[in-house]
Amino acid sequence: GDTTVDILVKRPGAETPFSITVEREEITVVTVFSEMLDDGLGYIKINSFDSNTANEFEEQYKALEQEGLHKGLVIDLRNNPGGWVGQAVEIAKKLIPEGEIVRLVESDGSVREIHYSSASRKPYPIVGLINEDSASSSELLAGALQDRGAALLVGQKTYGKAATQEPKFLSDGSAIMLTIANYYTPSGRNIDKHGIEPDFTVEMPEVLHYYRYFHPGELENDDYGPEVEILQKMLEQLGYRIEVSGYFDNQTVRYLGDFQVDAGLERTGVFDDQTWVELREVLDIAAREQDEQLNFTLELFEKPGLWNVMGGNN
């Protein structure tokens, strides 16, 4: 703190960069987001497991309960790469009914440690959202929710990373990392290299999954390659009747120009920084409106008979 740094910023559409002075200070990353989707239906997204994630979760979970959480709860673990295992365990203790959460099993089959919950079963259904980028601690939580009948899982099979490593130091001062144990779900499933299968497999359009990582720079007529193909798939996802070929041809110029006009930009048919900003904003909206995994989940909450067979509630 108390020191400053000058940053030069170039914004899309601006001719010249500008300078701003920023004071250095410690940044706390918020890892939990929540909202009430419907009357009594809560939603909590956990982006990663950081040192304060369990506290954030508890605060927002209590706030939802005070708002009248009663119809159900969605725990969104999609694109969550994991993080602190202890934080995932603390969250599990709030959601998993009394009993085992996860166990750490060494390579010889011996159990190093087991984590337990003492919570009571929730009086409403829970759905966990997972995908292929849910890894590590998020798989631990998802597996416990599924095995203990605390939640149904919707989405796609998770990444499959749940190994614990520790360094082994060598005589020359170097070291190697050895996998010494793996995390197992309460039913005895090894998460590592296997992942967690959802109860209901629901796919998301690829471009709505990865568009946030699309930073190709400028693309124009006669360019060719995977970045052009992704751009074409994005326009196709948004309803433009474009043929996906990977070649920036005349039809790509035309449909990109149509998008630019629809977005209030000048029709140039060239993919530049300003077009990228507008495309990102439109895809942000599309990702919410066309979130088939969440939409499927919302339909599940309208089928009360499905929940009667969960967790011994039949």
N, C-alpha and C positions, 0 to 999 in steps of 0.2 A: 504494500500500500504506500501512498504518499509519493509515488514516482509516476511519471507520465511517459507516454510514447506517442510519437506522431505517426499516423497511418495515412497512406495515400490510397484513395478509393476511386476506382473507375466503374461507373455504372452503365449498364446497357442503355444505348440511345444517347448518352452524353458524349460530347466531343472531347472534352478535357477532364482529367481526373481532378479531385479536390482533396484537401488535407483536413483531417480532424485530429484533435488531441484527446487521448483517452487516458484516464487514471487507472493504474494497475491496482487490482484488488482480487481477493480470492473469490472464485465463482463457484456457487453451489448449483450443480446440475440437477434439475427436477426429473425424476425417473418415473413418476406415477401421474397419470391423468385420469380424471373421472367425470362422469355426468349421469344424469337421469335420462334414459332414452325414452321412457314412457312412464305412465303413472305406476309407480312402484317397481319399475324395472331399471336396475342400476347397471352401469358399465364402468369397469376399471381397466385401464391399459397400463401394463408394466413394461417400460422400454428396455430396462436392464436392471441388474441387482447391484446397486452401489451401497456405500456404507450407511446411507440413511433411508434406503428404499422401504424397509419394514415400517419405519416410523411414518413415512409419507403414506404408505398403504393404510395403516391403522387410522390416521387422521381422516383420510378421504372415505374410508369404509364407514367410519362412525358418522361422518357427515351425511352419507347416503342413507344410513339407517335412521338418522334424525329427520330426513326428508320423507320417510315413509317407505323404505325398501321392504317390499313384501311379495312382489310378483316373481322376482328372480334376479340373478346377478350374472353378468358376463365378465369373465376374466380374460383379457386379450393379451396373449403371450406371443403373438406373431412378430417375427423379426427381432425377437429378444435374444441376444447372443449369450446371455448368462451373466456371470459375475460372482458376487459373494454368495457362496452356498449357505452360510449362516443366515443371510437375509431371506433367502427363499424358504428356509426351514421355519423362520419366525412367522412368515406369512402363512405357510401351511398350517401352523399351529392355530391360526384364526379360522381356517376353513375346513380342515380335515377332522372328522369325528374321532373320538378317543381311540387311540391305537397307533400303530406304526405309520411313519411318514416315509422314511428312506433308510437304507443301511449301506454302509461302506464295507465292501468285501475285498480282502487282499487276494493276491494272485494264487495263494495256496488254498483258497476257499474259506479261510477263517474270517470271522466278522470282527472288524476293527471297532466299529461303533454303530449304534442304531439311534435314530431320532424318533421321538414319540410326540403325539398330540394328546391333550386332555380336554379338547373342546367338545361341546355338544353339537349334534347334527343341526344344520340350518333348517328352518321351517319353510324354506323356499328352494326351488331348483337352481343349480349353477351350471353354466356352460363355459368351458375353456376353449379359446380359439388358438390354434397352433398352425404352424406351417414349416416348410423345409428350412427356414432360417431361425427357428426356435431351437436354441442349443443350451447345453450344460444345465445351469440352475433352473432355467425355464422348463427343461425336460423333466427335471427332478420334481418340480411342483406339479406339472401336468400329469406325470405318471402316478403320483400319489393321489391326486384328485380322481383319476380314472380307477385305479386299483381299489380304492377304499369306497367307491360308489358315491363319492361326494359331488361328482360332476360328470356330465357327458362332454366329450371332446369333439370339436368340429374343425375341419380344415384339411391339412395335409400332413403326412408323416414328418416327424421332426428330424433334426440334423444327425443326431446320434453321437454326442460328445459328452461323456460323463466319467472321465478318468482323472485320478489324482496322481500328480507327479511330484517327485522331489529330486534335488540334485545329488549326484554321487561324484565327489571330488577325486581327481586323479593325482598321481604323484608329481606330475609336471605343473600342477596348479590349475589345470583346466577342469572342466566338469561335464558330465552328461546328465540329461534329464531322464529318469526312469519312471515308467508307470508302475505304481506300487499297489493301487487299489482302484476298483470301479464302484460306482453307485448303482444299487439295485432298487427297484420299486418294491413296495410291500409284498407283492405276489411272487417276488423272486426274479423279475425280469432284469437282465443286464441292459442298461440304457446305452452304454457305449457301443458304437458301430451298429446298433440296432434301431435306435430311435423309438419314438412312441407313435403308435398307429392311432388315428382318430376313430371315434365311434361312427362318425359320419364323414366320409371323404367328400369335400367340396373344393373344387379348384377355383383359383382366381386367374383372370387374364394376365399373362406374363408381363405385359407392358404396365399394368396397374401395380404390379409388384415391384418392378425395377426402375420405373421412370425417374425416381429421385436421384438415381446414380448416373443419369444421362447428361454428360457434359462434353459434347463433341466439338465445340468450336463452330466455325462457319462451314456450312455445307451448301453446295450450289450445283447447277446443271452440269451433268457429265461426271459428277463424283460417283464413286462406287465403293461398296463395302458394307460391313455389318452395321455401322452407325446409320447409314442411309436406310437400311432395312428396318432398324428399330424406329426411326422417324416415320417411315411408312406405316408400320404397325400401330404407332401412336395415332396417326391420322385416321387409320382404319377403325381403331377402337372408338374414336370420337364420332364415327358415323360417315366419314368421307369415303366414297366408293373407289378407293385407290387399290391398284394391284401391287402387292408386295413382291419386289424383285431384287432389292439391294442396289438398283441402278437409279440414280437421280435423273430421270428422263423428263420429257415434256409434261406427262401427266402429273408427275410429282411437283413440277413447277406450278402447274395449274391448281392442284388441290392445296398445296401449301399457300398459294396466293389466296385461295378461297378462305382458308383458315385466318390468314392475316387480316383480310377484310372483315370477317366475322368478329375478330378480336379488336377491331378499331385501329389496325395498323395500316401502313401503306402497303399495297400489293407489290412485292418485289420478286417473289418466288425464290428468294434466297433465305436460308435458315441462318439467322444471325442471333446475337445476344438478346435483342429485344423480343424477337419471336420466341426464343427459348423461355424467357420469363413468362410470356403470355401462355405458352403451351403448358408450362409447369402449373400455373394457376388453374387452367381448365382441367388438367388431369387430376389435380388435388380434389376438385369437385367431383369428377367422374369416379375417382377411387372411393369416395364416400357413397355416392349414389349407386354405383355398380359393385359394391362390396357383397358379392354373392355369399361369402362365408358368414358375414354378419346377418344378411337378409335371411338366410336359411336358419340361423340361430333364433332370430326373432319369431320365425314361424314355429319353431320347436316349443316356444313358451305358450303357444296357443293350443298345444296338444297335451292336456293334463293327464290323459291316460298313460302317456309315455313315461311320466315321472313316478307312477305308482309302483313300478317294478325296480326302481333304483334303491340301492342301499338297504334292502330289507323293509321298505315301506309298503310293500304289497299288502 
